Amino acid sequence: MLSKNQIKLITSLNQKKFRLQQGLFVAEGVKTINELIGSHFKLQQLYTVDSFKIDANLETLISESELKKISFLNTPNTALAVFKIPEVKQVHTDKLIVALDNVRDPGNLGTIIRLCDWFGITDLVCNLETVDCFNPKVIQATMGSITRVNITYLDLPEFLKQTDLEVFGAFMDGDNIYKKKLTGKGVLVLGNEANGISKDIESLISSKITIPRFGDLQSTESLNVATATAVILSEFRRG
């Protein structure tokens, strides 16, 4: 049975300030939880309708009605787990890095993390205004890929000033990505869903790139940032 204190703690982790205070985050769903348990992430406690057959001290069997009280999903899965937020790792600067400038939508960030995993991007760096990667909606959208991508929040302008890598930025008026010679190294910057890359970051971009529109009317304003990430990373890997 869940105590009031357990319910209070778990539900508080929907907010970033409490995640930071407690050093904990929530994951839901059997697949995601199993991915996290099998990784470097440390399980704090598992609350489940059906046993995972793990250490009894780390597993609490609960009813479906109790799960509804702590779940952040409209339709709860069969399990919810609380994990410890891992320590920040050093960014590897000898490969292709994806950098996010003010990406605010949890679904977009979760999808970008999955794309980094798919295309073998080991490091994703984010400015401090980008949505928290331990937001429950982000964790849900990553489907476990967060275990294989090193995500670092930092002063993005300072990071770009110090890097020796070529800095690419996704813009509406850049060079055609299909005609651009791309290598396996660099920093790829993607901007905010509504406003794109901010002016202070734009001044640090050495190579502006764009995905050209092929529609006859040329009326589509822009691509979703996660969709653009997929196309651009595909071209980097193909190049």
DRENZAKOL-393180 format. One line per 4 residues: number of its first residue (from 1); their letters; for each residue z, x, y of N, C-alpha, C. Coordinates in steps of 0.001 Angstrom, whole numbers, padded with zeros to 6 digits, m for minus. Each point is the difference from the previous one (the first is absolute). Layout:
// DRENZAKOL-393180
NUM> A> Z/X/Y/Z/X/Y/Z/X/Y; ...
***
This chain:
// DRENZAKOL-393180
1> MLSK> 000000/000840/m001207/000000/m000840/001207/000000/000870/001249; m000751/m000443/000996/m000061/000728/001262/001178/m000346/000894; 000555/001032/000628/001079/m000241/000964/m000592/m000258/001379; 000808/m000534/000896/m000460/m000244/001376/m000364/001310/000682
5> NQIK> 000759/001049/m000298/m000284/001307/000608/m001336/000565/m000489; m000310/m000199/m001272/m001278/000469/m000539/m001167/m000750/000657; 000155/m001305/000125/m001049/m000818/000636/m000183/000429/001452; 001094/000220/000697/m000050/000401/001410/m000708/001353/000154
9> LITS> 000348/000954/m000869/m000615/001327/000065/m001498/m000082/m000262; m000372/m000682/m001073/m001413/m000059/m000387/m000832/m000685/001087; 000445/m001142/000483/m000777/m000725/001008/m000071/000762/001324; 001014/000825/000281/m000025/000791/001241/m001103/001049/m000028
13> LNQK> m000435/000398/m001211/m001005/001057/m000132/m001404/m000461/000378; m000105/m001255/000414/m001271/m000479/000556/m000230/000572/001395; 001078/000532/000613/m000081/000557/001355/000082/001526/m000045; m000843/000621/000801/m000098/001460/000015/001331/000677/000339
17> KFRL> 000724/m000532/000979/001239/000659/000429/001025/000066/m001126; 000040/m001037/m000835/000949/000012/m001116/m000505/000882/m001144; m001318/000068/m000180/m000537/000936/m001003/000376/001430/000372; m000120/000326/001280/000345/001351/000460/001499/000257/m000116
21> QQGL> 000801/m000998/000346/001460/000150/m000093/000449/000234/m001429; m000553/m000772/m000917/000421/000065/m001402/m000773/001040/m000809; m001177/000415/000502/m000831/000927/m000761/m000571/m000636/m001246; m000261/m001317/000085/m000457/m000764/m001157/m001189/m000884/000361
25> FVAE> m000792/m000365/m001009/m001086/m000957/000191/m000154/m000849/m001252; m000740/m001101/000131/m000172/m000968/m001085/m001417/000046/m000552; m000107/m000128/m001316/m001296/m000145/m000676/000078/m001207/m000918; m001094/m000764/m000079/m000021/m001179/m000857/m001197/000030/m000942
29> GVKT> 000188/m000608/m001165/m001072/m000071/m000987/000139/001060/m001071; m000272/m000389/m001231/000200/000888/m001146/m000855/001262/000107; m001294/m000155/000333/m000892/001162/000057/000472/001003/001052; 000263/m000484/001200/000423/000892/001085/001320/000679/m000340
33> INEL> 000941/m000763/m000512/001314/000565/m000341/m000132/001064/m001086; m000806/m000278/m001027/m000193/000991/m001067/m000640/001279/000535; m000964/m000136/000919/m000629/001177/000616/001052/000832/000731; 000855/m000663/000739/001026/000704/000768/001051/000644/m000906
37> IGSH> 000401/m000710/m001044/000990/000550/m000942/m000549/001257/m000685; m001297/000002/m000260/m000610/001149/m000675/m000390/001129/000929; 000395/m000086/001247/m000362/001015/000997/001231/000765/000474; m000158/000717/001127/001110/000754/000571/000975/m000879/000782
41> FKLQ> m000348/m001270/000202/000905/m000907/000712/001233/m000296/m000863; 001152/m000106/000629/001252/m000230/m000733/000432/m001463/000115; 000178/m000609/m001158/000409/m001394/m000064/001478/m000139/000360; 000280/m000899/000937/001391/m000306/000363/000527/m001123/m000885
45> QLYT> m000775/m001104/m000092/000396/m001115/m000852/m001190/m000910/m000250; m000077/m000511/m001213/m001062/m000913/m000408/000606/m001366/m000268; m000613/m001031/000589/000429/m001387/m000207/m001152/m000726/m000675; 000211/m000483/m001206/m001126/m000510/m000780/000372/m001191/m000869
49> VDSF> m000970/m000883/m000194/000166/m001152/m000887/m000114/000456/m001451; m000908/000961/m000256/m000198/000542/m001349/000337/001490/000003; 000753/000453/m000968/000455/001388/m000044/m001153/000996/m000083; 000137/001105/000752/m000951/001114/m000061/000426/001008/m001057
53> KIDA> 001163/m000246/m000594/000580/000883/m001019/000171/001429/000534; 000614/000087/001156/000343/001297/000583/001507/000134/000024; 000506/001052/000617/001442/000222/000117/000685/m001287/000487; 000944/m000483/m000793/000684/m001265/000312/000709/000037/001347
57> NLET> 000406/001175/000427/000693/000131/001288/m000944/m000230/001188; m001299/000146/m000253/m000990/m000153/001067/m000708/m001350/m000036; 000328/m000829/m000993/m000695/m001275/m000185/000971/m001171/000061; m000347/m001009/000797/000798/m001215/000102/m000880/m001184/m000369
61> LISE> 000371/m000723/m001054/m000751/m001182/m000395/000409/m001169/000887; m000991/m000685/000554/000265/m001115/000904/m000861/m001199/m000391; 000322/m001140/000556/m000784/m001211/m000264/m001168/m000094/000986; m000955/m000886/m000290/m001129/m000190/000899/000453/m000533/001357
65> SELK> 001023/m000831/000007/000509/m000532/001271/000648/001110/000830; 000656/000945/m000659/000581/001129/000725/m001090/000911/000549; m001072/000175/m000790/m001112/000834/000451/m000625/m000578/001270; m000092/m001323/000071/m000572/m000646/001183/000824/000302/001257
69> KISF> 001291/000187/m000168/000881/000261/001146/m000239/001384/000608; m000486/000945/m000809/m000167/001378/000491/m001451/000420/000153; m000928/m000797/m000540/m001409/000383/000043/m000598/m000212/001389; m000942/000880/000370/m000734/m000136/001255/m001366/m000657/m000227
73> LNTP> m000287/m000394/m001246/m001272/m000616/m000341/000111/m001522/000004; m001090/m000675/000364/m000013/m001464/m000045/000128/m000483/m001439; m000634/000728/m000915/000139/m000288/m001430/000580/001240/m000665; 001306/000028/m000202/000644/001200/m000555/m000551/000387/m001362
77> NTAL> m000064/001307/m000258/m000368/000530/m001299/001231/m000105/m000891; 000080/000788/m001040/001163/m000087/m000896/001039/001084/000275; m000298/000886/000960/000936/001103/000235/m000095/000493/001436; 001113/000518/000480/000090/000651/001309/000869/001231/m000178
81> AVFK> m000415/001100/000600/000762/001244/m000135/000260/000612/001362; 001130/000670/000108/000345/000740/001210/m000086/001491/m000329; m000778/000726/000795/m000184/001434/m000198/000494/000780/001208; 000305/001261/m000227/000403/000886/001092/m001241/000525/000708
85> IPEV> 000034/000035/001311/m001102/000583/000762/000013/001510/m000240; m001104/000573/m000454/m000014/001443/m000319/000019/000868/001260; 000354/001253/m000186/m000010/000955/001111/m001439/000308/000395; m000185/000301/001274/m001329/000308/000521/m000478/001339/m000558
89> KQVH> m001258/000029/m000449/m000581/001232/m000536/m000913/000651/001044; m000275/001266/m000186/m000888/000730/000900/m001444/m000474/m000176; m000718/m000093/001102/m001407/m000406/m000029/m000867/001183/m000411; m000891/m000224/m000958/m000945/001041/m000422/m001184/000003/000957
93> TDKL> m000210/001096/000676/m001041/000055/001035/m001259/000743/m000450; m000210/000087/m001311/m001191/000689/m000506/m000988/m000961/m000656; 000200/m001310/000241/m000857/m001011/m000611/m000385/m001043/001040; m000655/m001051/m000439/m000299/m001128/000876/001263/m000841/000174
97> IVAL> 000349/m000263/001246/001189/m000781/000335/m000446/m001259/000734; 000615/m001123/m000316/m000233/m001236/000756/001145/m000181/000980; m000335/m000331/001251/001008/m000194/001048/m000178/m001387/000611; 001103/m000712/000181/m000050/m001349/000555/000663/m000048/001370
101> DNVR> m000702/m000631/000930/000463/m000131/001378/000263/m001478/000300; 001273/m000396/m000077/000416/m001373/000347/m000560/m001090/m000910; m000158/000270/m001285/m000393/m001057/m000936/001226/m000873/m000237; m000115/m001294/000291/001180/m000872/000020/000090/m000981/m001162
105> DPGN> m001110/m000309/m000653/000025/m001020/m001043/000441/000583/m001343; 001051/m000554/m000603/000497/000535/m001283/m001052/000002/m001106; m000814/m001058/m000040/m001045/m000061/m001023/m001031/001101/000168; m000353/000288/001237/m000945/001085/000265/000567/001340/m000435
109> LGTI> 001259/000262/000361/000602/001281/m000384/000091/000117/m001514; 000428/m001067/m000667/000101/000038/m001457/m001347/000284/m000650; m001056/m000629/000518/m001342/000223/m000538/m000465/001425/000271; 000296/000532/001180/m000389/001382/000327/000722/000988/m000918
113> IRLC> 001249/m000271/m000322/000730/000867/m000936/m000672/m000029/m001375; m000418/m001177/m000441/m000718/m000109/m001279/m001317/000756/000048; m000693/m000081/001128/m001268/000717/000155/000218/001511/m000024; 001058/000456/000642/000320/001440/m000044/000222/000440/m001441
117> DWFG> 000715/m000796/m000752/000245/000292/m001414/m001318/000035/m000769; m000866/m000975/000228/m001288/m000101/m000708/m000895/001201/000286; m000049/000390/001270/m000895/001090/000397/000671/001376/m000014; 001188/000084/m000567/000655/001292/m000175/000523/000617/001284
121> ITDL> 000369/m000830/000971/000614/000499/001232/001496/000114/m000238; 000526/001198/000032/001425/000178/m000328/000922/m000219/001190; m000535/000134/001238/000843/m000135/001186/m000541/m001023/000987; 000866/m000925/000367/m000280/m000991/001031/001042/000185/001093
125> VCNL> m000459/000286/001223/000941/000163/001115/m000165/m001172/000960; 001113/m000451/000563/m000005/m001180/000864/000787/000289/001273; m000473/m000541/001114/000821/000116/001200/001184/m000960/m000121; 000981/000157/000857/001260/m000723/m000151/m000140/m001498/000226
129> ETVD> m001103/m000440/000613/m000211/m001419/000268/m000697/m000715/m001156; m000473/000744/m000974/m000640/m000617/m001169/001061/m000709/m000840; m000373/m001112/m000602/000940/m000787/m000809/000659/000875/m001071; 001258/m000285/m000286/000775/000770/m000968/m000563/m000168/m001409
133> CFNP> m000231/001102/m000674/m000585/m000054/m001346/000961/m000593/m001033; 001295/m000142/000355/000965/m000589/m000929/000275/m001466/000297; m000792/m000565/000914/m000004/m001440/000210/m000344/m000674/m001333; 000722/m001039/m000414/m000283/m000636/m001302/m001452/m000424/m000189
137> KVIQ> m000658/m000449/001076/m001401/m000418/m000103/m000918/001191/m000243; 000349/001143/000585/m000784/001211/m000237/000159/000442/m001453; 001239/000042/m000457/000282/000410/m001386/m000774/m000886/m000969; m000007/m001310/000255/m000709/m000943/m000859/m001490/000303/m000017
141> ATMG> m000557/000293/001178/m001449/000233/000113/m000438/001320/m000620; 000911/000964/m000107/m000387/001296/m000573/m000159/m000060/m001518; 000616/m000966/m000640/m000082/m000152/m001461/000387/001291/m000723; 000961/000708/000541/000492/001215/m000650/m000620/001285/000508
145> SITR> m001061/m000091/000798/m000665/001214/000493/000890/000813/000934; 001024/m000617/000563/000900/000723/000892/000697/001152/m000728; 000037/m000052/m001320/000633/001070/m000778/m000848/001268/m000038; m001289/m000120/000351/m000909/001141/m000126/m000575/000484/001329
149> VNIT> 000479/m000550/001098/m000463/000410/001327/001204/000400/000843; m000059/001188/000563/001079/000488/000863/m000206/m000571/001410; 000911/m000849/000459/m000147/m000683/001289/001034/000563/000974; m000493/000468/001147/000865/000646/000978/m000184/m000643/001372
153> YLDL> 001114/m000350/000640/m000032/m000527/001366/000362/001136/000957; m000827/000177/001023/000187/001151/000881/m000614/m000247/001375; 000153/000980/000866/m000622/m000022/001319/m001462/000367/m000210; m000877/m001014/m000064/m001392/000240/m000388/m000755/000894/000987
157> PEFL> 000137/m000195/001328/m000692/000912/000918/000401/001458/m000211; 001274/000232/m000212/000478/001370/m000210/m000550/000580/m001297; m000043/m000828/m001039/m000550/000432/m001290/m001466/000392/000147; m000764/m000809/000723/m001431/000281/000166/m000239/001230/000874
161> KQTD> 000879/000228/000958/m000121/001186/000851/000218/001280/m000802; 000854/m000072/m001002/000381/001196/m000746/m000905/000292/m001204; m000761/m001015/m000449/m000812/000213/m001200/m001236/000854/000292; m000394/000772/m001000/m001234/000786/000077/m001180/m000751/m000614
165> LEVF> 000282/m001160/m000574/m001040/m000788/m000657/m000841/m000752/001027; m001241/m000307/m000374/m000834/m000841/000853/000590/m001411/m000002; 000047/m000610/001177/000588/m001329/000132/m001110/m001028/000206; m000159/m000889/m000970/m000988/m001073/000065/000687/m001281/000465
169> GAFM> m000710/m000796/000774/000547/m001281/000440/m001012/m001103/m000195; 000458/m001168/m000469/m000890/m001136/m000221/m000135/m000796/001292; m001223/m000054/000533/m000286/m000709/001245/m001233/m000891/m000182; m000214/m000888/000954/m001183/m000847/m000026/m001239/000756/000473
173> DGDN> 000202/001070/000772/m001143/000709/000598/m000103/001460/m000441; 000468/000300/m001211/m000051/001374/m000489/m001324/000320/m000682; m000043/001159/m000641/m001187/000407/m000770/m000087/m000818/m001291; m001191/m000334/m000371/m000248/m000756/m001225/000580/000765/m001203
177> IYKK> 000950/m000609/m000684/000674/000694/m001105/m000955/000323/m001142; m001082/m000778/m000153/m000941/000235/m001095/m000926/001181/000271; 000017/000478/001242/m000822/001155/000363/000859/001221/000326; 001297/m000153/m000136/000938/001062/000365/000304/000868/m001211
181> KLTG> 000029/001298/000209/000379/000913/m001081/001526/000057/m000061; 000543/m000438/m001117/001453/m000074/m000162/000464/000957/m001089; 001170/000580/000201/000574/000919/m000987/001267/m000610/m000589; 000637/000743/m000870/001210/m000497/m000650/001265/000252/000776
185> KGVL> m000138/000547/001218/001188/000274/000813/m000119/m000675/001354; 001148/m000210/000636/000014/m000593/001331/001098/m001037/000117; 000111/m000569/001188/000920/m001109/000242/m000841/m001192/000440; 000123/m001100/m000713/m000722/m001224/000338/000957/m000957/000676
189> VLGN> m000249/m000303/001285/000879/m000881/000772/m000602/m001398/000067; 000837/m000995/m000306/m000401/m001403/000112/000998/m000706/000918; m000521/m000917/000821/000824/m000583/001048/000495/m001407/m000255; 000630/m000529/001023/000586/m001336/000000/m001053/m001087/m000269
193> EANG> 000432/m001061/m000688/m000904/m001078/m000390/m000738/m000618/001193; 000683/m000154/001129/m000603/m000670/001159/m000584/000969/001019; 000659/001144/000176/m000364/000897/001097/m000608/001328/m000422; m000083/000257/m001285/m000570/001260/m000464/000922/001176/000267
197> ISKD> m000581/001172/000118/000765/001232/000233/000424/000078/001461; 001269/000308/000241/000540/000050/001360/m000573/001182/000779; 000061/m000088/001336/m000620/000998/000873/000581/001398/m000197; 001333/000085/m000203/000610/001328/m000160/m000436/000667/m001293
201> IESL> m000300/m000805/m001018/m000509/000538/m001266/m001492/000298/000118; m000727/m000851/000698/m001454/000178/000146/m000342/001357/000610; 000811/000454/000930/m000268/001283/000655/000138/001185/m000952; 000614/m000235/m001172/000216/001073/m000975/m000996/m000056/m001161
205> ISSK> m000896/m000978/000042/m001008/m000152/m001053/m001156/000970/000255; m000357/000771/m000999/m001104/000957/000154/m001319/m000565/m000500; 000048/m001044/m000836/m001231/m000557/m000562/000136/m001519/m000148; m000725/m000742/000850/000032/m001458/m000080/m001049/m000484/m001000
209> ITIP> 000434/m000891/m000895/m000920/m000536/m001002/000039/m001522/000023; m001084/m000607/m000484/m000054/m001463/m000045/m000737/m000457/m001239; 000314/m001212/m000446/m000741/m000655/m001075/m001002/m000928/000691; m001286/000277/m000093/m000984/m000801/000732/m000107/m001425/m000536
213> RFGD> m000324/m000923/000902/m000227/m001384/m000392/m001463/m000172/m000419; m000218/m000740/m001074/m001359/m000228/m000491/m000445/m001452/000163; 000905/m000878/000401/m000362/m001412/000160/m001027/m000194/001106; m000892/m000966/m000171/m001062/m000249/000980/000546/m000361/001376
217> LQST> 001073/m000774/000036/000525/m000465/001284/000903/001023/000674; 000519/000949/m000773/000886/001045/000545/001164/m000603/000796; 000525/m001120/m000502/001010/m000727/000766/001427/000183/m000510; 000161/000611/m001178/001346/000231/m000526/000711/001028/000864
221> ESLN> 001198/m000364/000464/000712/000862/000949/000423/001319/m000620; 000640/m000069/m001167/000478/001231/m000644/000348/m000292/m001444; 000253/001064/m000766/000458/m000144/m001374/001528/000037/m000037; 000573/m000686/m000963/001429/000129/m000269/000322/001474/m000271
225> VATA> 001139/000471/000484/000316/001429/m000088/000075/000491/m001445; 000505/m000837/m000910/000063/000410/m001403/m001395/000067/m000614; m000870/m000944/000364/m001382/000021/m000478/m000718/001247/000507; 000201/000313/001276/m000610/001200/000581/000499/001256/m000703
229> TAVI> 001273/000025/m000333/000572/001146/m000711/m000701/000210/m001336; m000249/m001087/m000717/m000668/000089/m001308/m001393/000597/000131; m000761/m000477/000975/m001371/000481/000179/m000005/001479/000391; 000868/000368/000950/000007/001372/000500/000482/000978/m001071
233> LSEF> 001055/m000348/m000729/000483/000900/m001057/m001040/000154/m001103; m000726/m001056/m000284/m001070/000087/m000993/m001059/001008/000431; m000336/m000012/001296/m000991/000940/000510/000519/001432/m000007; 001291/000172/000331/000580/001344/m000057/m000062/000546/m001414
237> RRG> 000313/m000831/m000987/m000013/000468/m001388/m001426/000202/m000504; m000917/m000816/000447/m001393/000161/m000404/m000606/001257/000603; 000458/000329/001248/m000529/001182/000678/000523/001286/m000578
***
